[in-house]
Amino acid sequence: MTVQSHQADSITDEVSTWLTGEFASLLPATDITAIVRSARTDLEGQIVPEAMGEMLHRLARFRVLRTLQHA
C-alpha cells in the first residue's frame, strides 16, 4: 500500500462516516459507502490529490441527494 492510497482510503472512510451521520435515517450506511467509493474512483486522476477530500465530499453528497430524490 502506498502513502497516497492510504491517504485516499482514509479520506474515503472520513467522507463515508460524515455522510452516514448526515443521512443515516434516509439511506443505509452500505449504500452511502458504495456511493462514496464510486465517487472516489471517478475522481482518481482527475483532480489534484490535495483537493480529494473536499471534492469527494461534494460529489458524494450530491450523489446521495440525487439517490434520495429518485427513491
PDB file of N, CA, C and O in Angstrom, chain B, residues numbered from 101:
ATOM      1  N   MET B 101       0.846  -1.170   0.000  1.00  0.00           N
ATOM      2  CA  MET B 101       0.000   0.000   0.000  1.00  0.00           C
ATOM      3  C   MET B 101       0.895   1.238   0.000  1.00  0.00           C
ATOM      4  O   MET B 101       1.825   1.335   0.801  1.00  0.00           O
ATOM      5  N   THR B 102       0.621   2.163  -0.880  1.00  0.00           N
ATOM      6  CA  THR B 102       1.398   3.391  -0.953  1.00  0.00           C
ATOM      7  C   THR B 102       0.813   4.429  -0.003  1.00  0.00           C
ATOM      8  O   THR B 102      -0.319   4.295   0.462  1.00  0.00           O
ATOM      9  N   VAL B 103       1.591   5.454   0.275  1.00  0.00           N
ATOM     10  CA  VAL B 103       1.113   6.537   1.130  1.00  0.00           C
ATOM     11  C   VAL B 103      -0.107   7.189   0.504  1.00  0.00           C
ATOM     12  O   VAL B 103      -1.074   7.513   1.193  1.00  0.00           O
ATOM     13  N   GLN B 104      -0.054   7.379  -0.801  1.00  0.00           N
ATOM     14  CA  GLN B 104      -1.167   8.030  -1.490  1.00  0.00           C
ATOM     15  C   GLN B 104      -2.440   7.193  -1.393  1.00  0.00           C
ATOM     16  O   GLN B 104      -3.513   7.746  -1.148  1.00  0.00           O
ATOM     17  N   SER B 105      -2.349   5.874  -1.577  1.00  0.00           N
ATOM     18  CA  SER B 105      -3.546   5.044  -1.495  1.00  0.00           C
ATOM     19  C   SER B 105      -4.061   4.979  -0.062  1.00  0.00           C
ATOM     20  O   SER B 105      -5.270   4.903   0.159  1.00  0.00           O
ATOM     21  N   HIS B 106      -3.142   5.010   0.925  1.00  0.00           N
ATOM     22  CA  HIS B 106      -3.558   5.026   2.322  1.00  0.00           C
ATOM     23  C   HIS B 106      -4.316   6.312   2.625  1.00  0.00           C
ATOM     24  O   HIS B 106      -5.342   6.280   3.304  1.00  0.00           O
ATOM     25  N   GLN B 107      -3.818   7.447   2.124  1.00  0.00           N
ATOM     26  CA  GLN B 107      -4.499   8.723   2.327  1.00  0.00           C
ATOM     27  C   GLN B 107      -5.873   8.709   1.658  1.00  0.00           C
ATOM     28  O   GLN B 107      -6.842   9.206   2.231  1.00  0.00           O
ATOM     29  N   ALA B 108      -5.964   8.159   0.477  1.00  0.00           N
ATOM     30  CA  ALA B 108      -7.243   8.088  -0.228  1.00  0.00           C
ATOM     31  C   ALA B 108      -8.229   7.228   0.544  1.00  0.00           C
ATOM     32  O   ALA B 108      -9.407   7.570   0.638  1.00  0.00           O
ATOM     33  N   ASP B 109      -7.755   6.101   1.106  1.00  0.00           N
ATOM     34  CA  ASP B 109      -8.632   5.250   1.905  1.00  0.00           C
ATOM     35  C   ASP B 109      -9.097   5.982   3.152  1.00  0.00           C
ATOM     36  O   ASP B 109     -10.259   5.872   3.544  1.00  0.00           O
ATOM     37  N   SER B 110      -8.199   6.726   3.774  1.00  0.00           N
ATOM     38  CA  SER B 110      -8.538   7.491   4.967  1.00  0.00           C
ATOM     39  C   SER B 110      -9.579   8.563   4.645  1.00  0.00           C
ATOM     40  O   SER B 110     -10.542   8.747   5.389  1.00  0.00           O
ATOM     41  N   ILE B 111      -9.381   9.250   3.555  1.00  0.00           N
ATOM     42  CA  ILE B 111     -10.326  10.284   3.128  1.00  0.00           C
ATOM     43  C   ILE B 111     -11.673   9.644   2.798  1.00  0.00           C
ATOM     44  O   ILE B 111     -12.721  10.178   3.163  1.00  0.00           O
ATOM     45  N   THR B 112     -11.650   8.517   2.116  1.00  0.00           N
ATOM     46  CA  THR B 112     -12.890   7.821   1.764  1.00  0.00           C
ATOM     47  C   THR B 112     -13.644   7.418   3.032  1.00  0.00           C
ATOM     48  O   THR B 112     -14.859   7.599   3.116  1.00  0.00           O
ATOM     49  N   ASP B 113     -12.936   6.879   4.005  1.00  0.00           N
ATOM     50  CA  ASP B 113     -13.569   6.492   5.270  1.00  0.00           C
ATOM     51  C   ASP B 113     -14.158   7.698   5.989  1.00  0.00           C
ATOM     52  O   ASP B 113     -15.260   7.632   6.534  1.00  0.00           O
ATOM     53  N   GLU B 114     -13.416   8.798   5.986  1.00  0.00           N
ATOM     54  CA  GLU B 114     -13.877  10.015   6.661  1.00  0.00           C
ATOM     55  C   GLU B 114     -15.150  10.557   6.009  1.00  0.00           C
ATOM     56  O   GLU B 114     -16.106  10.911   6.699  1.00  0.00           O
ATOM     57  N   VAL B 115     -15.154  10.618   4.693  1.00  0.00           N
ATOM     58  CA  VAL B 115     -16.326  11.127   3.981  1.00  0.00           C
ATOM     59  C   VAL B 115     -17.515  10.179   4.176  1.00  0.00           C
ATOM     60  O   VAL B 115     -18.644  10.636   4.360  1.00  0.00           O
ATOM     61  N   SER B 116     -17.275   8.890   4.138  1.00  0.00           N
ATOM     62  CA  SER B 116     -18.348   7.908   4.368  1.00  0.00           C
ATOM     63  C   SER B 116     -18.952   8.091   5.757  1.00  0.00           C
ATOM     64  O   SER B 116     -20.173   8.080   5.914  1.00  0.00           O
ATOM     65  N   THR B 117     -18.103   8.257   6.753  1.00  0.00           N
ATOM     66  CA  THR B 117     -18.581   8.448   8.129  1.00  0.00           C
ATOM     67  C   THR B 117     -19.396   9.729   8.246  1.00  0.00           C
ATOM     68  O   THR B 117     -20.464   9.742   8.858  1.00  0.00           O
ATOM     69  N   TRP B 118     -18.894  10.791   7.662  1.00  0.00           N
ATOM     70  CA  TRP B 118     -19.577  12.090   7.717  1.00  0.00           C
ATOM     71  C   TRP B 118     -20.957  12.003   7.059  1.00  0.00           C
ATOM     72  O   TRP B 118     -21.954  12.434   7.639  1.00  0.00           O
ATOM     73  N   LEU B 119     -21.011  11.453   5.864  1.00  0.00           N
ATOM     74  CA  LEU B 119     -22.286  11.385   5.146  1.00  0.00           C
ATOM     75  C   LEU B 119     -23.249  10.375   5.771  1.00  0.00           C
ATOM     76  O   LEU B 119     -24.463  10.577   5.738  1.00  0.00           O
ATOM     77  N   THR B 120     -22.722   9.305   6.332  1.00  0.00           N
ATOM     78  CA  THR B 120     -23.583   8.345   7.024  1.00  0.00           C
ATOM     79  C   THR B 120     -24.239   9.023   8.224  1.00  0.00           C
ATOM     80  O   THR B 120     -25.425   8.816   8.481  1.00  0.00           O
ATOM     81  N   GLY B 121     -23.483   9.821   8.951  1.00  0.00           N
ATOM     82  CA  GLY B 121     -24.057  10.557  10.072  1.00  0.00           C
ATOM     83  C   GLY B 121     -25.142  11.521   9.631  1.00  0.00           C
ATOM     84  O   GLY B 121     -26.131  11.721  10.336  1.00  0.00           O
ATOM     85  N   GLU B 122     -24.958  12.105   8.486  1.00  0.00           N
ATOM     86  CA  GLU B 122     -25.920  13.087   7.971  1.00  0.00           C
ATOM     87  C   GLU B 122     -27.176  12.430   7.397  1.00  0.00           C
ATOM     88  O   GLU B 122     -28.277  12.962   7.538  1.00  0.00           O
ATOM     89  N   PHE B 123     -27.011  11.284   6.755  1.00  0.00           N
ATOM     90  CA  PHE B 123     -28.132  10.682   6.029  1.00  0.00           C
ATOM     91  C   PHE B 123     -28.552   9.300   6.541  1.00  0.00           C
ATOM     92  O   PHE B 123     -29.300   8.596   5.862  1.00  0.00           O
ATOM     93  N   ALA B 124     -28.084   8.905   7.722  1.00  0.00           N
ATOM     94  CA  ALA B 124     -28.350   7.551   8.234  1.00  0.00           C
ATOM     95  C   ALA B 124     -29.836   7.221   8.326  1.00  0.00           C
ATOM     96  O   ALA B 124     -30.225   6.069   8.138  1.00  0.00           O
ATOM     97  N   SER B 125     -30.651   8.196   8.606  1.00  0.00           N
ATOM     98  CA  SER B 125     -32.082   7.931   8.742  1.00  0.00           C
ATOM     99  C   SER B 125     -32.780   7.800   7.387  1.00  0.00           C
ATOM    100  O   SER B 125     -33.944   7.403   7.322  1.00  0.00           O
ATOM    101  N   LEU B 126     -32.078   8.129   6.321  1.00  0.00           N
ATOM    102  CA  LEU B 126     -32.696   8.124   5.000  1.00  0.00           C
ATOM    103  C   LEU B 126     -32.150   7.068   4.050  1.00  0.00           C
ATOM    104  O   LEU B 126     -32.823   6.683   3.094  1.00  0.00           O
ATOM    105  N   LEU B 127     -30.925   6.594   4.309  1.00  0.00           N
ATOM    106  CA  LEU B 127     -30.264   5.675   3.390  1.00  0.00           C
ATOM    107  C   LEU B 127     -29.322   4.770   4.194  1.00  0.00           C
ATOM    108  O   LEU B 127     -28.618   5.251   5.081  1.00  0.00           O
ATOM    109  N   PRO B 128     -29.303   3.470   3.893  1.00  0.00           N
ATOM    110  CA  PRO B 128     -28.412   2.562   4.629  1.00  0.00           C
ATOM    111  C   PRO B 128     -26.939   2.954   4.466  1.00  0.00           C
ATOM    112  O   PRO B 128     -26.523   3.447   3.417  1.00  0.00           O
ATOM    113  N   ALA B 129     -26.172   2.724   5.517  1.00  0.00           N
ATOM    114  CA  ALA B 129     -24.747   3.059   5.510  1.00  0.00           C
ATOM    115  C   ALA B 129     -24.007   2.359   4.377  1.00  0.00           C
ATOM    116  O   ALA B 129     -23.081   2.930   3.801  1.00  0.00           O
ATOM    117  N   THR B 130     -24.399   1.139   4.053  1.00  0.00           N
ATOM    118  CA  THR B 130     -23.722   0.417   2.966  1.00  0.00           C
ATOM    119  C   THR B 130     -23.929   1.114   1.631  1.00  0.00           C
ATOM    120  O   THR B 130     -23.021   1.141   0.800  1.00  0.00           O
ATOM    121  N   ASP B 131     -25.100   1.673   1.416  1.00  0.00           N
ATOM    122  CA  ASP B 131     -25.365   2.413   0.177  1.00  0.00           C
ATOM    123  C   ASP B 131     -24.528   3.691   0.118  1.00  0.00           C
ATOM    124  O   ASP B 131     -23.978   4.035  -0.928  1.00  0.00           O
ATOM    125  N   ILE B 132     -24.438   4.385   1.241  1.00  0.00           N
ATOM    126  CA  ILE B 132     -23.661   5.616   1.287  1.00  0.00           C
ATOM    127  C   ILE B 132     -22.185   5.318   1.029  1.00  0.00           C
ATOM    128  O   ILE B 132     -21.525   6.030   0.272  1.00  0.00           O
ATOM    129  N   THR B 133     -21.675   4.271   1.657  1.00  0.00           N
ATOM    130  CA  THR B 133     -20.277   3.889   1.454  1.00  0.00           C
ATOM    131  C   THR B 133     -20.018   3.535  -0.009  1.00  0.00           C
ATOM    132  O   THR B 133     -18.979   3.898  -0.560  1.00  0.00           O
ATOM    133  N   ALA B 134     -20.948   2.836  -0.632  1.00  0.00           N
ATOM    134  CA  ALA B 134     -20.795   2.482  -2.051  1.00  0.00           C
ATOM    135  C   ALA B 134     -20.778   3.739  -2.924  1.00  0.00           C
ATOM    136  O   ALA B 134     -20.009   3.815  -3.882  1.00  0.00           O
ATOM    137  N   ILE B 135     -21.609   4.709  -2.605  1.00  0.00           N
ATOM    138  CA  ILE B 135     -21.645   5.957  -3.356  1.00  0.00           C
ATOM    139  C   ILE B 135     -20.319   6.692  -3.211  1.00  0.00           C
ATOM    140  O   ILE B 135     -19.778   7.201  -4.192  1.00  0.00           O
ATOM    141  N   VAL B 136     -19.796   6.748  -1.994  1.00  0.00           N
ATOM    142  CA  VAL B 136     -18.527   7.441  -1.753  1.00  0.00           C
ATOM    143  C   VAL B 136     -17.392   6.750  -2.499  1.00  0.00           C
ATOM    144  O   VAL B 136     -16.560   7.416  -3.114  1.00  0.00           O
ATOM    145  N   ARG B 137     -17.352   5.440  -2.450  1.00  0.00           N
ATOM    146  CA  ARG B 137     -16.282   4.707  -3.156  1.00  0.00           C
ATOM    147  C   ARG B 137     -16.370   4.915  -4.664  1.00  0.00           C
ATOM    148  O   ARG B 137     -15.348   5.071  -5.332  1.00  0.00           O
ATOM    149  N   SER B 138     -17.567   4.917  -5.191  1.00  0.00           N
ATOM    150  CA  SER B 138     -17.751   5.152  -6.621  1.00  0.00           C
ATOM    151  C   SER B 138     -17.295   6.565  -6.999  1.00  0.00           C
ATOM    152  O   SER B 138     -16.641   6.762  -8.023  1.00  0.00           O
ATOM    153  N   ALA B 139     -17.640   7.524  -6.177  1.00  0.00           N
ATOM    154  CA  ALA B 139     -17.229   8.905  -6.434  1.00  0.00           C
ATOM    155  C   ALA B 139     -15.710   9.023  -6.389  1.00  0.00           C
ATOM    156  O   ALA B 139     -15.115   9.711  -7.219  1.00  0.00           O
ATOM    157  N   ARG B 140     -15.078   8.354  -5.423  1.00  0.00           N
ATOM    158  CA  ARG B 140     -13.612   8.404  -5.339  1.00  0.00           C
ATOM    159  C   ARG B 140     -12.976   7.822  -6.591  1.00  0.00           C
ATOM    160  O   ARG B 140     -12.017   8.381  -7.123  1.00  0.00           O
ATOM    161  N   THR B 141     -13.506   6.706  -7.060  1.00  0.00           N
ATOM    162  CA  THR B 141     -12.994   6.089  -8.277  1.00  0.00           C
ATOM    163  C   THR B 141     -13.106   7.054  -9.453  1.00  0.00           C
ATOM    164  O   THR B 141     -12.185   7.166 -10.262  1.00  0.00           O
ATOM    165  N   ASP B 142     -14.229   7.744  -9.543  1.00  0.00           N
ATOM    166  CA  ASP B 142     -14.430   8.693 -10.637  1.00  0.00           C
ATOM    167  C   ASP B 142     -13.474   9.887 -10.550  1.00  0.00           C
ATOM    168  O   ASP B 142     -13.074  10.438 -11.576  1.00  0.00           O
ATOM    169  N   LEU B 143     -13.108  10.287  -9.329  1.00  0.00           N
ATOM    170  CA  LEU B 143     -12.235  11.446  -9.158  1.00  0.00           C
ATOM    171  C   LEU B 143     -10.749  11.111  -9.279  1.00  0.00           C
ATOM    172  O   LEU B 143      -9.947  11.994  -9.584  1.00  0.00           O
ATOM    173  N   GLU B 144     -10.370   9.861  -9.049  1.00  0.00           N
ATOM    174  CA  GLU B 144      -8.960   9.470  -9.111  1.00  0.00           C
ATOM    175  C   GLU B 144      -8.345   9.885 -10.447  1.00  0.00           C
ATOM    176  O   GLU B 144      -8.862   9.557 -11.515  1.00  0.00           O
ATOM    177  N   GLY B 145      -7.248  10.601 -10.365  1.00  0.00           N
ATOM    178  CA  GLY B 145      -6.536  11.025 -11.560  1.00  0.00           C
ATOM    179  C   GLY B 145      -7.168  12.202 -12.286  1.00  0.00           C
ATOM    180  O   GLY B 145      -6.613  12.684 -13.273  1.00  0.00           O
ATOM    181  N   GLN B 146      -8.310  12.672 -11.821  1.00  0.00           N
ATOM    182  CA  GLN B 146      -8.999  13.787 -12.476  1.00  0.00           C
ATOM    183  C   GLN B 146      -8.744  15.120 -11.784  1.00  0.00           C
ATOM    184  O   GLN B 146      -8.910  16.184 -12.381  1.00  0.00           O
ATOM    185  N   ILE B 147      -8.337  15.048 -10.510  1.00  0.00           N
ATOM    186  CA  ILE B 147      -8.102  16.266  -9.736  1.00  0.00           C
ATOM    187  C   ILE B 147      -6.764  16.134  -9.010  1.00  0.00           C
ATOM    188  O   ILE B 147      -6.209  15.040  -8.912  1.00  0.00           O
ATOM    189  N   VAL B 148      -6.257  17.247  -8.508  1.00  0.00           N
ATOM    190  CA  VAL B 148      -5.022  17.193  -7.735  1.00  0.00           C
ATOM    191  C   VAL B 148      -5.307  16.493  -6.410  1.00  0.00           C
ATOM    192  O   VAL B 148      -6.365  16.707  -5.818  1.00  0.00           O
ATOM    193  N   PRO B 149      -4.390  15.668  -5.938  1.00  0.00           N
ATOM    194  CA  PRO B 149      -4.612  14.911  -4.704  1.00  0.00           C
ATOM    195  C   PRO B 149      -4.991  15.778  -3.498  1.00  0.00           C
ATOM    196  O   PRO B 149      -5.761  15.342  -2.642  1.00  0.00           O
ATOM    197  N   GLU B 150      -4.466  16.980  -3.428  1.00  0.00           N
ATOM    198  CA  GLU B 150      -4.765  17.866  -2.298  1.00  0.00           C
ATOM    199  C   GLU B 150      -6.239  18.255  -2.228  1.00  0.00           C
ATOM    200  O   GLU B 150      -6.728  18.625  -1.161  1.00  0.00           O
ATOM    201  N   ALA B 151      -6.940  18.179  -3.333  1.00  0.00           N
ATOM    202  CA  ALA B 151      -8.351  18.557  -3.376  1.00  0.00           C
ATOM    203  C   ALA B 151      -9.286  17.373  -3.169  1.00  0.00           C
ATOM    204  O   ALA B 151     -10.504  17.555  -3.138  1.00  0.00           O
ATOM    205  N   MET B 152      -8.747  16.169  -3.028  1.00  0.00           N
ATOM    206  CA  MET B 152      -9.580  14.972  -2.965  1.00  0.00           C
ATOM    207  C   MET B 152     -10.623  15.031  -1.858  1.00  0.00           C
ATOM    208  O   MET B 152     -11.785  14.709  -2.104  1.00  0.00           O
ATOM    209  N   GLY B 153     -10.247  15.429  -0.656  1.00  0.00           N
ATOM    210  CA  GLY B 153     -11.202  15.437   0.455  1.00  0.00           C
ATOM    211  C   GLY B 153     -12.431  16.278   0.167  1.00  0.00           C
ATOM    212  O   GLY B 153     -13.562  15.807   0.290  1.00  0.00           O
ATOM    213  N   GLU B 154     -12.202  17.522  -0.214  1.00  0.00           N
ATOM    214  CA  GLU B 154     -13.318  18.424  -0.478  1.00  0.00           C
ATOM    215  C   GLU B 154     -14.140  17.978  -1.684  1.00  0.00           C
ATOM    216  O   GLU B 154     -15.370  17.959  -1.630  1.00  0.00           O
ATOM    217  N   MET B 155     -13.467  17.624  -2.760  1.00  0.00           N
ATOM    218  CA  MET B 155     -14.193  17.238  -3.970  1.00  0.00           C
ATOM    219  C   MET B 155     -14.957  15.929  -3.777  1.00  0.00           C
ATOM    220  O   MET B 155     -16.070  15.772  -4.280  1.00  0.00           O
ATOM    221  N   LEU B 156     -14.354  14.995  -3.047  1.00  0.00           N
ATOM    222  CA  LEU B 156     -15.042  13.735  -2.780  1.00  0.00           C
ATOM    223  C   LEU B 156     -16.283  13.980  -1.947  1.00  0.00           C
ATOM    224  O   LEU B 156     -17.337  13.410  -2.227  1.00  0.00           O
ATOM    225  N   HIS B 157     -16.177  14.816  -0.929  1.00  0.00           N
ATOM    226  CA  HIS B 157     -17.344  15.118  -0.098  1.00  0.00           C
ATOM    227  C   HIS B 157     -18.443  15.761  -0.935  1.00  0.00           C
ATOM    228  O   HIS B 157     -19.609  15.380  -0.826  1.00  0.00           O
ATOM    229  N   ARG B 158     -18.084  16.724  -1.760  1.00  0.00           N
ATOM    230  CA  ARG B 158     -19.085  17.420  -2.584  1.00  0.00           C
ATOM    231  C   ARG B 158     -19.770  16.473  -3.579  1.00  0.00           C
ATOM    232  O   ARG B 158     -20.995  16.460  -3.698  1.00  0.00           O
ATOM    233  N   LEU B 159     -18.960  15.686  -4.286  1.00  0.00           N
ATOM    234  CA  LEU B 159     -19.522  14.784  -5.296  1.00  0.00           C
ATOM    235  C   LEU B 159     -20.374  13.693  -4.644  1.00  0.00           C
ATOM    236  O   LEU B 159     -21.478  13.405  -5.108  1.00  0.00           O
ATOM    237  N   ALA B 160     -19.866  13.092  -3.581  1.00  0.00           N
ATOM    238  CA  ALA B 160     -20.607  12.020  -2.921  1.00  0.00           C
ATOM    239  C   ALA B 160     -21.906  12.549  -2.307  1.00  0.00           C
ATOM    240  O   ALA B 160     -22.942  11.891  -2.399  1.00  0.00           O
ATOM    241  N   ARG B 161     -21.863  13.715  -1.689  1.00  0.00           N
ATOM    242  CA  ARG B 161     -23.076  14.294  -1.103  1.00  0.00           C
ATOM    243  C   ARG B 161     -24.107  14.580  -2.199  1.00  0.00           C
ATOM    244  O   ARG B 161     -25.294  14.307  -2.023  1.00  0.00           O
ATOM    245  N   PHE B 162     -23.660  15.118  -3.307  1.00  0.00           N
ATOM    246  CA  PHE B 162     -24.559  15.358  -4.442  1.00  0.00           C
ATOM    247  C   PHE B 162     -25.211  14.056  -4.894  1.00  0.00           C
ATOM    248  O   PHE B 162     -26.415  14.016  -5.147  1.00  0.00           O
ATOM    249  N   ARG B 163     -24.419  12.996  -4.997  1.00  0.00           N
ATOM    250  CA  ARG B 163     -24.948  11.706  -5.453  1.00  0.00           C
ATOM    251  C   ARG B 163     -25.898  11.085  -4.431  1.00  0.00           C
ATOM    252  O   ARG B 163     -26.883  10.450  -4.808  1.00  0.00           O
ATOM    253  N   VAL B 164     -25.613  11.263  -3.154  1.00  0.00           N
ATOM    254  CA  VAL B 164     -26.544  10.773  -2.124  1.00  0.00           C
ATOM    255  C   VAL B 164     -27.881  11.507  -2.259  1.00  0.00           C
ATOM    256  O   VAL B 164     -28.940  10.879  -2.253  1.00  0.00           O
ATOM    257  N   LEU B 165     -27.830  12.819  -2.380  1.00  0.00           N
ATOM    258  CA  LEU B 165     -29.063  13.604  -2.524  1.00  0.00           C
ATOM    259  C   LEU B 165     -29.825  13.207  -3.789  1.00  0.00           C
ATOM    260  O   LEU B 165     -31.052  13.106  -3.772  1.00  0.00           O
ATOM    261  N   ARG B 166     -29.114  12.987  -4.862  1.00  0.00           N
ATOM    262  CA  ARG B 166     -29.754  12.565  -6.105  1.00  0.00           C
ATOM    263  C   ARG B 166     -30.407  11.196  -5.937  1.00  0.00           C
ATOM    264  O   ARG B 166     -31.510  10.960  -6.431  1.00  0.00           O
ATOM    265  N   THR B 167     -29.724  10.303  -5.242  1.00  0.00           N
ATOM    266  CA  THR B 167     -30.280   8.974  -4.970  1.00  0.00           C
ATOM    267  C   THR B 167     -31.570   9.093  -4.157  1.00  0.00           C
ATOM    268  O   THR B 167     -32.547   8.399  -4.436  1.00  0.00           O
ATOM    269  N   LEU B 168     -31.575   9.956  -3.170  1.00  0.00           N
ATOM    270  CA  LEU B 168     -32.771  10.146  -2.337  1.00  0.00           C
ATOM    271  C   LEU B 168     -33.926  10.737  -3.130  1.00  0.00           C
ATOM    272  O   LEU B 168     -35.084  10.401  -2.883  1.00  0.00           O
ATOM    273  N   GLN B 169     -33.626  11.604  -4.068  1.00  0.00           N
ATOM    274  CA  GLN B 169     -34.680  12.213  -4.897  1.00  0.00           C
ATOM    275  C   GLN B 169     -35.346  11.183  -5.794  1.00  0.00           C
ATOM    276  O   GLN B 169     -36.531  11.299  -6.107  1.00  0.00           O
ATOM    277  N   HIS B 170     -34.583  10.171  -6.211  1.00  0.00           N
ATOM    278  CA  HIS B 170     -35.118   9.176  -7.124  1.00  0.00           C
ATOM    279  C   HIS B 170     -35.662   7.944  -6.405  1.00  0.00           C
ATOM    280  O   HIS B 170     -36.079   6.976  -7.040  1.00  0.00           O
ATOM    281  N   ALA B 171     -35.652   7.990  -5.090  1.00  0.00           N
ATOM    282  CA  ALA B 171     -36.141   6.827  -4.316  1.00  0.00           C
ATOM    283  C   ALA B 171     -37.630   6.925  -4.078  1.00  0.00           C
ATOM    284  O   ALA B 171     -38.214   6.042  -3.449  1.00  0.00           O
TER     285      ALA B 171
END
